């Protein structure tokens, strides 16, 4: 998919391509690439879950103070 040059989408795709090119140019095994992607997604999921828990706790605190 082609994006308008210098748009946010274009930069995002460029960064992803550069990262993949680094792995491929260094002949990194596919299992390492796969595991690195899973690690990144897992870290992101854990952070999102932590943010969700904190937000839910705050919401509960606010709601429990209602009259």
Secondary structure by P-SEA (a helix, b strand, c coil): cccccccaaaaaaaaaaaaaaaaaaacccaaaaaaaaaaaaaaaaaaaaaaaaaaaaaaaaaaaacc
